[in-house]
Amino acid sequence: MAERNGADGQIRREEIHLPGNSVLPLLTAVGITLALVGLILSNLFIYAGLLLTFICIVRWVRVVGKEIESLPTERPE
């Protein structure tokens, strides 16, 4: 969104935050898939998949929390 601010006619733009690259969504999907495959093959796959999924989700939430804390709290007027 662009707005003209002040007498000088400068345009101030609101910045859009994009998250950085991460392998955590991929590993979470692999963990869920592994747990589902374990329903057919073995309980070991279920436990490994659930553990991988849990670890990835916890790390993912921490990374997002740190990114949100680093964002500016004020919006340009």
C-alpha positions in Angstrom: 0.0 0.0 0.0 1.4 3.3 -1.0 0.4 6.6 0.4 1.6 10.1 -0.2 2.8 11.6 3.1 3.9 15.1 3.9 4.3 18.2 1.8 7.3 16.8 0.0 5.1 14.1 -1.7 7.3 11.2 -0.7 5.7 7.8 -1.0 6.1 5.6 2.1 5.5 1.9 1.5 4.5 -0.7 4.0 7.1 -3.6 4.0 5.9 -7.1 3.4 7.6 -9.7 5.6 8.4 -13.1 3.9 9.8 -15.9 6.0 13.2 -17.3 5.2 13.9 -20.6 3.6 13.4 -23.6 5.9 13.5 -27.4 5.6 11.2 -27.8 8.6 7.9 -28.0 6.6 9.4 -30.7 4.5 10.7 -32.7 7.5 7.3 -32.4 9.2 5.6 -33.9 6.1 8.2 -36.7 6.0 7.5 -37.4 9.7 3.8 -37.6 9.2 4.2 -39.8 6.2 6.6 -42.1 8.1 4.1 -42.4 10.9 1.3 -43.3 8.5 3.5 -45.9 6.7 4.1 -47.3 10.2 0.4 -48.1 10.5 1.0 -50.8 7.9 4.6 -51.9 8.5 5.7 -51.5 12.1 5.3 -49.6 15.3 8.9 -48.5 15.0 8.0 -46.3 12.0 5.1 -44.8 13.9 7.3 -43.8 16.8 10.1 -42.5 14.6 7.6 -40.5 12.5 5.8 -39.0 15.5 9.1 -38.1 17.1 10.4 -36.4 13.9 7.1 -34.6 13.5 7.1 -33.4 17.1 10.7 -32.1 17.0 10.1 -30.3 13.7 6.9 -28.6 14.9 8.5 -27.4 18.1 11.5 -26.0 16.2 9.2 -24.4 13.6 7.2 -22.6 16.3 10.4 -21.3 17.9 11.7 -20.0 14.6 8.4 -18.3 13.8 8.3 -16.8 17.3 11.7 -15.3 16.9 10.8 -13.9 13.5 7.6 -12.3 14.9 9.6 -10.7 17.8 12.0 -9.1 15.3 9.3 -7.5 13.3 8.7 -3.8 13.9 5.7 -3.1 16.0 4.9 0.4 14.6 3.2 0.9 11.3 4.1 3.8 9.1 1.6 6.6 9.0 
